[in-house]
Amino acid sequence: MSWFDLAGKDLISTKDWTKEELEIVLKVSDQLKGMYYAGLPHPALKDKTFLMLFFNTSTRTRLSFESAMTQLGGHAQFVAAADLRLSLEDKPGAGETIGDTAKVMARYAHGIGIRLLEDKVSRYGEDTEIMYRFAQHAEIPVVNMASNIWHPCQALTDLYTMREKLGTDLRGVKYTVMWAYSPWARSLGSVQEDLVIATRFGMDVTVAHPKGYELDPDVVALSKRYAQESGGKFEVTADLDDALKGATVVFPRGWMSLRRYEIGKEAEIKNAEKFRDWKYTRGRQKLAKPGYLMHVMPIDRGNEADVELCDDPGLSWMYDQAENRLHTQKAILALTMGGRL
C-alpha cells in the first residue's frame, strides 16, 4: 500500500481502512497542522470542489469542512438535501434516485460528504446503507460526515487529539466512554467509531451504560476483536463509578437506544430521564486518573458533565479536540481527493 492508493478511496467507517492507512491520515494531519500554525500556504486541492450533502444540521462539521477546503485552495459547496429532488426511496415516482444523484455529483466535483442520521431516517442503519450506495455509484470519494452507526472523521480526530496530548503510543491508556443523561437523544456514531479505533490502537477501553442503552452487537464484537489483536482491552459494564476508576480520558455522551425507531422519540427522551444521575461530575472525576474530558460537542452542560469540568483548563480538551477536526479532515480530503502538498 502506498499513499498514492488513498486517492479516490471512500471513508464510510475507519473499519474499512487498514491501520497503516489510518496512520497516514494522522501523519498528514500533523504536517498540515504545523503548516497552519507556521502560516504556510498549503493549497493541495487547488480548484477542486467538495460537495457537502447535509440532511442534518451541524456546527463543527460544516464549519470545519468549509474551512478545510478553503485552506487547501479548493471550494466546499453546501448542499441542503431538502433542496434537491433526491429520494431515498428507490421506487418509481418517489424522486431522483441515489444512483443518478451520485453520478451527476461526480461530474461536478471531486469529492462528496454526506451527513445523514437520527430523525432523517426511519430505522437504525438505514443511513449508513445509503452512504455505501452513494459510494457504489459515485466515481469520486464519498466521506461519511456522521451517521447513526459511524463517524470516522470524529474518531480520527479523537485519536489524533489523544496522541497529541499523551504521546503516539496509546497502548495501555484507559479510555472510558460513558453514557450520560441528556434529553437530546443523539446517534451512536461518534461513540461506536471511537470504540473501534481506540481498541485498534491498543487502548484499554471501558464502556459504561445503564440497562437499555446497549450498543450495536456487531460494533461490540469488532471492538473485542481489535482489542485482542492489538493487545488492548475492551469491557462493558453497568457500574459507572467502577468504570471511571483509573481512567486517563473520559467521554461522557448521551446516546439513543437501539429501540429508538421502534418506540419513538418522545418515549426515548422519557426513558432517559430515569438515569439523570449518570453524569460526569467533579466527584466522579476524582475516581479517574486524571480523567481528561473529551467530547465531540455540542455538550449538554450540566447534564452530561458538570459545568466546572467543561471549563477546567487543566482537564477539558474539548476545544482542542474541536479544532483538530479541521486538521484531520484536511488530511482526509487531501489524501482521498488526490492532493499534493
Protein Blocks (a to p, Z undefined) as FASTA:
>chain_A
ZZklmgopacfbfklpcfklmmmmmmmmmmmmmmmmnopacdfkgoiacddddfbgcfkl
mmmmmmmmmmnopacddddfklpcbdfbdcehkaccfklmmmmmmmmmmbdcdddehjlp
cbehklmmmmmmmmmmpccdcddebdfkbcfklmmmmmmmmmmmnojblghiacdddddd
dfklpafklmmmmmmmmmmnopacdddddehiaccfklmmmmmmmmmmnopacdddfblk
lmmgopabdcddddddfklmmnojklmmmmmmmmmmlccdfklmmmpcnhpacdebiade
hklpcfklmmmmklmmklmmmmmmmmmmmmmmmmmnopaZZ
